[in-house]
Amino acid sequence: MSTRLSLTAVGHATSLFIAISYSLCVAFDLLFPQYSMYQAWEKLLPGFTWLSWPGFFIGLVEAYGYGWFFALVWTPLYNVFSARSEQAYT
């Protein structure tokens, strides 16, 4: 039984999750400015600027990239440890 994860599937799923979360957070900041966290986005996403379309899209691309970074690190680690645990039980 193979429990390997697909790097492509994890990469796209994680990236879309982070990009959607980022978009929802920006929308929340616009609706409720007293609870905004755009200062955090400015620190985490180089090039992001508040209340500009280019800044929003730069942040969106970077959020998608962070998802791929996570997938590129986490998926191989999961696959290695999963394979090792399967070998231990065979």
C-alpha distance (Angstrom), angle and dihedral (degrees) to the residues before:
residue distance angle dihedral
M1 . . .
S2 3.80 . .
T3 3.78 119.1 .
R4 3.79 97.5 176.8
L5 3.77 117.2 141.6
S6 3.78 122.7 -134.7
L7 3.80 111.2 -117.2
T8 3.80 90.9 -150.5
A9 3.80 93.9 51.4
V10 3.81 93.8 46.2
G11 3.81 91.4 44.2
H12 3.78 95.7 52.7
A13 3.82 94.7 39.3
T14 3.80 93.9 49.5
S15 3.80 93.4 42.5
L16 3.79 92.9 50.2
F17 3.79 90.9 46.9
I18 3.82 91.7 53.3
A19 3.83 93.3 42.5
I20 3.82 91.8 50.5
S21 3.81 90.8 46.0
Y22 3.81 90.1 50.1
S23 3.82 91.4 50.3
L24 3.80 91.9 48.6
C25 3.82 90.6 48.8
V26 3.80 91.6 51.6
A27 3.81 90.2 48.6
F28 3.81 89.9 48.6
D29 3.81 89.7 50.8
L30 3.81 90.0 53.2
L31 3.81 92.8 48.6
F32 3.81 96.1 42.8
P33 3.82 108.7 27.0
Q34 3.80 92.5 170.8
Y35 3.84 88.2 67.2
S36 3.79 96.5 39.1
M37 3.77 122.6 142.3
Y38 3.78 99.3 -171.5
Q39 3.82 88.3 123.1
A40 3.81 88.0 66.1
W41 3.82 91.4 49.1
E42 3.81 89.8 51.8
K43 3.81 89.5 55.7
L44 3.80 97.0 42.3
L45 3.81 99.5 41.1
P46 3.82 115.6 49.5
G47 3.80 110.5 -142.5
F48 3.81 94.3 23.0
T49 3.78 111.8 132.6
W50 3.77 125.9 -177.3
L51 3.81 118.9 -109.4
S52 3.80 99.3 7.1
W53 3.79 127.6 108.3
P54 3.82 94.4 -138.8
G55 3.81 89.8 50.6
F56 3.80 91.4 49.5
F57 3.81 93.0 50.3
I58 3.80 92.7 46.3
G59 3.80 88.0 53.0
L60 3.80 90.7 47.5
V61 3.81 92.4 52.5
E62 3.80 91.0 46.4
A63 3.83 91.6 48.7
Y64 3.81 88.8 52.5
G65 3.81 88.6 49.1
Y66 3.80 91.7 51.9
G67 3.80 87.8 56.0
W68 3.80 90.7 55.2
F69 3.79 90.9 46.7
F70 3.81 89.1 54.6
A71 3.81 91.5 47.4
L72 3.81 93.6 47.5
V73 3.79 90.6 54.6
W74 3.81 102.4 34.2
T75 3.83 102.9 40.9
P76 3.84 97.5 57.4
L77 3.80 90.1 44.5
Y78 3.79 90.7 51.7
N79 3.80 92.1 47.3
V80 3.83 92.6 50.2
F81 3.79 94.4 49.1
S82 3.78 92.2 42.2
A83 3.81 91.2 53.1
R84 3.81 90.9 47.8
S85 3.78 92.7 51.5
E86 3.83 90.8 48.9
Q87 3.81 89.8 52.6
A88 3.79 90.9 50.5
Y89 3.79 91.4 57.0
T90 3.82 97.7 45.2
